């Protein structure tokens, strides 16, 4: 990955790769969920521990077979079956693991391999079956014959083992390879040598075995996750235009008849109601949008709520704690932070509302700002119902504006305003009739009195030539 971040902590589909794997395993309700960690063990362990996995440190790291040897110390003695999965196979689904386990139990196998059929099996180990369909061997590509390379069924490195039959083979592993590591695939060979039954369950979706070893593969996997999630919402009644341009995290929900336009990002725990419209290019993070609300194009909403039939945007920003109540309007280039905008209130243009409460049916004019920070602490601005705030008003908090009050445009308000009052705080206008006409006449008269400048010819500078040098 060419990264300082551990591979399994790179994100695809809104989660770290290893989190997808752990979540798929969780739903099987295993008696134990163990995560063998090595590289950046503390960072990886912090992610999987939150999900209920017990971490086991593999140090030094001597291959996949060695990882299972290390894990054996923590596996309960009464455990009979173990499923082993790599931490970088995020597309793996619980249904596929359940099918693998079912095949293993029904076939009374010592080991069952999850396999997949690929159009291009290059670089994968091939599954070689015997006449009865059981696995005879796993042959790596570098060791395969031309006939074996033509086989499309490949090993996914996802296994189900009967432990009492695995342990003797695991003990017999030897580091007879260029990396001097213990490989779990060699345990399959030992099981076959002991004439144990080894089966393979072919995945219904070959993409599930995809790992992430490069940034290109990471992007491919992320695209698959996004397509899956978009399909899930569309199946539930949401319209998504150009779904290939929309990024939706796994926890997002959306109601029926909601429309999501192109290039939208719905992230975190965003919840969207029914009959909403999310405009093109908007980003919603942990936002709650109630029924019939409209989010205009290119708006950014984070950790906020928009109630039913409210309108936000375009080009609006709702920051943490913004609470836009039913029927309220937040217009273009308006920023709201930690503020309640009550029912029917409007702030339609170029406004900042921070640490405030805006009463019902109040109109906030263009260019209004709440000065909520004094350099040390934040202070509230409280505006009553049906209040009119004129354009280009500055409200210096802490301050209270009573219901029904009017604030004259261009005012800087520093004191409380009682209900139904008019407050104006600006310099008094002075108008002088005819002043501009007299000024122009004076300028014209002065220009006529000025003497014209006489142009003088510039003399060419004399060029001083160097004296002739004597030939003597």
C-alpha positions in Angstrom: 0.0 0.0 0.0 3.0 2.3 0.4 1.6 3.7 3.6 2.5 4.2 7.2 -1.1 3.1 8.0 -1.5 -0.7 8.5 -3.2 -2.2 5.4 -6.2 -3.6 7.3 -6.9 -0.1 8.7 -7.3 1.5 5.2 -11.0 2.4 4.6 -13.3 1.1 2.0 -17.1 1.4 2.0 -17.0 3.8 5.0 -15.1 1.4 7.4 -11.6 0.0 8.0 -11.0 -3.2 6.0 -10.7 -5.4 9.1 -13.9 -4.0 10.6 -15.9 -5.4 7.6 -14.3 -8.8 8.2 -15.1 -8.8 12.0 -18.7 -7.7 11.4 -19.2 -10.5 8.9 -17.9 -13.0 11.5 -19.9 -11.5 14.4 -23.3 -12.4 12.7 -22.4 -16.1 12.9 -22.5 -15.8 16.7 -19.2 -17.7 17.3 -18.3 -18.9 20.7 -15.0 -17.0 20.3 -13.9 -14.2 18.0 -10.1 -14.0 17.9 -7.9 -11.5 16.0 -4.3 -12.3 15.5 -2.4 -9.0 15.2 1.2 -8.2 14.5 2.2 -5.1 12.5 0.9 -2.0 14.4 -0.7 -4.5 16.8 -1.9 -1.7 19.2 -3.7 0.3 16.5 -5.3 -2.7 14.8 -6.2 -4.2 18.2 -8.0 -1.0 19.2 -10.3 -1.2 16.2 -11.3 -4.9 16.6 -11.5 -4.9 20.4 -14.4 -2.3 20.2 -16.2 -4.9 18.1 -15.8 -7.6 20.7 -12.8 -9.5 19.3 -10.1 -10.8 21.5 -6.6 -9.8 20.2 -3.7 -12.1 20.2 -0.2 -10.7 19.3 1.9 -12.7 16.9 5.5 -11.8 17.5 7.6 -12.5 15.5 5.4 -12.9 12.4 6.3 -16.1 10.7 3.4 -16.7 8.4 -0.3 -17.8 8.4 0.4 -21.2 9.8 2.4 -19.7 12.7 -0.5 -17.2 13.3 -2.9 -20.1 13.9 -0.3 -21.8 16.1 -0.2 -18.6 18.2 -4.0 -18.5 18.3 -4.3 -22.1 19.5 -3.2 -21.0 23.0 -6.4 -18.9 23.3 -8.8 -21.3 21.6 -11.0 -23.1 24.1 -10.2 -26.8 24.5 -13.9 -27.8 23.9 -14.0 -25.9 20.5 -14.5 -28.3 17.6 -14.5 -26.1 14.5 -12.7 -22.9 13.5 -13.2 -20.6 10.6 -10.0 -18.7 9.5 -10.2 -15.5 7.5 -7.7 -12.9 6.4 -8.1 -9.3 7.7 -8.1 -7.7 4.2 -11.1 -9.5 2.6 -13.7 -6.9 3.4 -16.3 -8.0 0.8 -16.8 -11.3 2.6 -20.5 -11.8 3.6 -21.9 -13.6 6.6 -24.1 -15.7 4.2 -21.0 -17.0 2.5 -19.3 -18.0 5.8 -22.5 -19.7 6.8 -22.6 -21.7 3.5 -18.9 -22.6 4.1 -19.7 -23.9 7.6 -22.7 -25.8 6.4 -20.8 -27.6 3.6 -18.1 -28.5 6.2 -20.5 -30.0 8.6 -22.6 -31.9 6.1 -19.5 -33.3 4.4 -17.9 -34.3 7.7 -14.7 -32.7 6.4 -11.3 -32.1 8.1 -11.1 -28.9 6.2 -13.3 -26.9 3.8 -11.9 -24.2 1.5 -13.8 -21.2 0.3 -13.0 -21.0 -3.4 -14.1 -18.8 -6.3 -14.2 -19.1 -10.1 -12.4 -16.2 -11.8 -12.2 -15.2 -15.4 -8.6 -14.3 -14.8 -7.1 -16.6 -12.1 -3.5 -15.2 -12.5 -1.5 -15.1 -9.3 -4.0 -17.3 -7.4 -3.4 -20.8 -6.1 -5.5 -23.3 -8.2 -7.9 -25.8 -6.6 -7.1 -29.3 -7.9 -10.0 -31.8 -7.4 -10.1 -35.6 -7.5 -12.6 -37.7 -9.4 -15.1 -37.4 -6.5 -14.9 -33.6 -6.4 -12.9 -33.4 -3.2 -9.8 -31.2 -3.0 -6.7 -33.0 -3.9 -4.3 -30.1 -3.7 -3.7 -26.4 -3.9 -1.1 -25.6 -6.5 0.5 -22.2 -6.5 0.8 -20.6 -10.0 4.6 -20.7 -10.1 4.5 -24.5 -9.5 1.5 -25.2 -11.8 1.6 -26.9 -15.1 0.0 -25.4 -18.2 -3.0 -27.6 -17.7 -3.4 -26.6 -14.1 -3.0 -22.8 -14.9 -6.1 -23.2 -17.1 -8.2 -24.0 -14.0 -10.4 -21.1 -13.0 -11.2 -22.2 -9.5 -8.9 -20.6 -7.0 -8.1 -20.6 -3.3 -9.4 -17.6 -1.2 -7.3 -18.3 1.9 -10.5 -18.6 3.8 -10.9 -22.0 5.6 -13.1 -24.0 7.9 -11.2 -26.6 10.0 -12.1 -29.5 12.3 -9.6 -28.7 15.0 -8.8 -32.2 16.3 -7.7 -33.1 12.8 -5.9 -29.8 12.1 -3.6 -29.7 15.2 -1.3 -32.6 14.2 -0.9 -31.1 10.8 -0.3 -27.7 12.2 2.4 -29.1 14.4 4.1 -30.7 11.4 4.5 -27.4 9.4 8.1 -26.5 8.4 9.5 -23.3 7.0 10.7 -24.9 3.8 10.2 -21.9 1.5 12.0 -18.7 0.4 10.4 -16.6 3.2 11.2 -19.2 5.9 7.5 -19.0 7.1 4.9 -21.5 8.1 2.1 -21.6 5.6 -1.5 -22.7 6.4 -1.8 -24.0 2.8 0.7 -26.7 3.7 -1.6 -27.9 6.4 -4.1 -28.8 3.6 -1.4 -30.9 2.0 -0.7 -32.7 5.3 -4.4 -33.4 5.7 -4.5 -35.0 2.3 -1.4 -37.1 3.1 -3.3 -38.4 6.1 -6.2 -39.2 3.8 -8.5 -36.7 5.4 -11.5 -35.3 3.6 -10.9 -31.8 2.2 -13.8 -30.0 0.4 -14.3 -26.7 -1.3 -17.3 -24.4 -1.3 -17.5 -22.1 -4.4 -18.5 -18.6 -3.5 -21.6 -17.3 -5.3 -19.9 -14.0 -5.8 -16.3 -14.2 -6.8 -15.7 -10.6 -5.7 -15.9 -11.7 -2.1 -12.4 -13.1 -2.1 -10.8 -9.9 -3.3 -8.1 -8.6 -1.0 -6.6 -5.1 -0.9 -2.9 -5.1 -1.6 -2.8 -1.8 -3.6 -4.5 1.5 -3.7 -6.1 0.5 -7.0 -7.6 -2.6 -5.4 -8.8 -0.5 -2.5 -10.7 1.8 -4.8 -12.2 -1.2 -6.6 -13.4 -2.6 -3.4 -14.8 0.7 -2.2 -16.7 1.1 -5.5 -18.3 -2.4 -4.9 -19.4 -1.4 -1.4 -20.9 1.9 -2.6 -22.8 0.1 -5.4 -24.1 -2.5 -2.9 -25.4 0.2 -0.6 -26.9 2.3 -3.3 -28.7 -0.8 -4.6 -30.0 -1.5 -1.1 -31.5 2.1 -0.8 -33.0 2.0 -4.3 -34.6 -1.4 -3.5 -36.2 0.3 -0.5 -37.8 3.0 -2.6 -35.2 5.8 -2.8 -34.4 7.3 -6.2 -30.7 7.8 -6.9 -29.6 9.5 -10.1 -26.1 8.4 -11.3 -25.5 6.1 -8.4 -22.0 5.5 -9.5 -21.2 9.1 -8.4 -22.8 8.8 -5.0 -20.9 7.7 -1.8 -23.1 6.2 0.9 -21.8 4.7 4.2 -23.2 1.4 5.5 -25.2 2.9 8.4 -27.1 5.4 6.3 -30.9 5.0 5.9 -33.3 6.7 3.5 -37.1 6.7 3.2 -39.4 6.0 0.3 -39.7 8.5 -2.6 -36.7 10.4 -1.5 -34.5 11.6 -4.4 -30.7 11.8 -4.2 -29.1 13.7 -7.0 -25.6 13.0 -8.5 -22.3 13.4 -6.6 -23.9 13.4 -3.1 -22.1 11.9 -0.1 -24.1 10.4 2.7 -21.8 9.6 5.5 -21.7 8.3 9.1 -25.1 7.7 10.7 -27.1 10.0 8.4 -30.9 9.3 8.5 -33.1 10.6 5.7 -36.9 10.5 5.8 -39.5 10.0 3.1 -40.1 12.3 0.1 -36.9 14.3 0.7 -34.7 15.8 -1.9 -30.9 15.9 -1.5 -29.3 18.2 -4.1 -26.3 17.5 -6.3 -22.9 17.7 -4.6 -24.2 17.9 -1.0 -22.3 16.2 1.8 -24.3 15.0 4.9 -22.4 13.6 7.9 -24.3 12.2 10.9 -27.3 14.3 9.8 -31.0 13.7 10.5 -33.4 14.8 7.7 -37.1 14.5 8.4 -39.9 13.9 5.9 -40.4 16.3 2.9 -37.3 18.3 3.7 -35.2 19.8 0.8 -31.5 20.1 0.9 -30.3 22.3 -2.0 -27.2 21.5 -4.1 -23.7 21.8 -2.7 -24.8 22.1 1.0 -22.7 20.7 3.9 -24.5 19.3 6.9 -22.7 17.7 9.9 -24.2 16.5 13.2 -27.4 18.5 12.8 -31.1 18.0 12.3 -33.5 19.3 9.6 -37.2 18.9 10.5 -40.1 18.2 8.2 -40.7 20.5 5.2 -37.7 22.6 6.0 -35.5 24.0 3.2 -31.7 24.3 3.3 -29.4 25.6 0.7 -28.1 25.7 -1.9 -24.6 26.3 -0.7 -25.5 26.3 3.0 -23.5 25.0 5.9 -25.1 23.4 9.0 -22.5 22.7 11.7 -22.7 20.7 14.8 -25.8 21.5 16.9 -27.8 23.2 14.1 -31.5 22.4 14.7 -33.7 23.6 11.8 -37.3 23.2 12.8 -40.3 22.4 10.6 -40.9 24.8 7.7 -37.8 26.9 8.4 -35.6 28.2 5.5 -31.8 28.4 5.5 -30.7 29.9 2.2 -27.6 30.2 0.1 -24.2 30.9 1.9 -25.8 30.8 5.3 -23.8 29.1 8.1 -25.6 27.8 11.3 -23.8 26.4 14.3 -25.3 25.3 17.7 -28.5 27.2 16.9 -32.2 26.4 16.9 -34.1 28.0 14.0 -37.7 27.6 15.0 -40.8 26.8 12.9 -41.2 29.0 9.8 -38.2 31.2 10.5 -36.0 32.3 7.6 -32.4 33.3 7.0 -32.1 33.2 3.2 -28.8 34.9 2.3 -25.2 35.3 3.4 -25.7 35.0 7.2 -23.9 33.5 10.2 -26.0 32.3 13.1 -24.0 30.8 16.0 -25.1 29.9 19.6 -28.5 31.4 18.9 -32.2 30.8 19.1 -34.3 32.2 16.3 -38.0 32.4 17.1 -41.0 31.3 15.0 -41.6 33.2 11.7 -38.7 35.5 12.3 -37.0 36.9 9.2 -33.2 37.4 9.3 -32.0 39.7 6.6 -29.0 39.2 4.3 -25.5 39.8 5.8 -26.6 39.4 9.4 -24.1 37.9 11.9 -24.3 36.9 15.5 -21.0 37.9 17.3 -21.0 35.0 19.7 -17.3 34.9 20.7 -15.5 37.6 22.7 -12.1 36.0 22.5 -12.5 34.0 25.7 -16.0 32.5 25.7 -19.1 31.9 23.6 -22.3 33.9 24.3 -26.0 33.3 23.2 -28.2 35.4 21.0 -31.9 35.0 21.7 -34.4 36.3 19.1 -38.1 36.2 19.7 -41.0 35.3 17.4 -42.1 37.3 14.3 -39.1 39.5 14.7 -37.6 41.4 11.7 -33.8 41.6 11.5 -32.7 44.1 8.8 -29.9 43.3 6.4 -26.3 43.8 7.4 -27.1 43.7 11.1 -24.5 42.8 13.7 -25.9 41.3 16.9 -23.2 41.4 19.7 -23.9 38.6 22.2 -25.0 38.1 24.9 -28.2 39.8 23.7 -31.9 39.3 23.6 -34.3 40.6 20.9 -38.0 40.6 21.9 -40.8 39.1 19.9 -42.2 41.4 17.2 -39.3 43.8 17.3 -37.7 45.5 14.2 -34.0 46.0 13.8 -33.0 48.6 11.2 -30.7 47.5 8.4 -27.0 48.1 8.9 -27.3 48.3 12.7 -24.8 47.1 15.3 -27.0 46.0 18.3 -25.2 45.8 21.7 -28.1 46.1 24.1 -31.3 44.1 24.6 -34.3 45.2 22.5 -37.8 44.8 24.0 -40.7 43.3 22.3 -42.4 45.3 19.5 -39.6 48.0 19.6 -37.6 49.5 16.7 -33.8 49.5 17.2 -31.5 51.4 15.0 -27.8 51.7 15.7 -26.0 53.4 12.9 -24.6 56.8 11.9 -27.2 59.5 11.0 -27.5 60.1 7.2 -26.8 63.7 6.0 -28.1 64.7 2.6 -27.0 68.0 0.8 -29.2 68.8 -2.2 -27.2 69.9 -5.3 -23.8 69.2 -3.7 -22.7 66.9 -6.5 -23.7 69.3 -9.3 -21.8 72.2 -7.7 -18.7 69.9 -7.1 -18.6 69.0 -10.8 -18.9 72.6 -11.9 -16.0 73.6 -9.5 -13.8 70.8 -10.9 -14.5 72.0 -14.4 -13.7 75.6 -13.6 -10.4 74.7 -12.0 -9.4 72.6 -14.9 -9.9 75.6 -17.3 -7.7 77.9 -15.2 -4.7 75.6 -15.2 -1.9 76.7 -17.7 -1.1 74.3 -20.5 2.2 72.5 -20.1 4.8 73.6 -22.8 6.5 70.6 -24.3 10.3 70.9 -24.8 12.3 69.0 -27.2 14.8 66.8 -25.5 18.4 67.2 -26.7 20.1 64.1 -27.7 23.0 63.3 -25.3 26.4 63.6 -26.7 28.2 60.4 -27.2 31.7 60.6 -25.9 33.9 58.5 -28.1 37.1 56.9 -26.8 40.4 58.5 -27.9 42.2 56.8 -30.7 45.0 54.6 -29.5 48.5 55.1 -30.9 49.9 52.4 -33.0 53.3 52.8 -31.4 
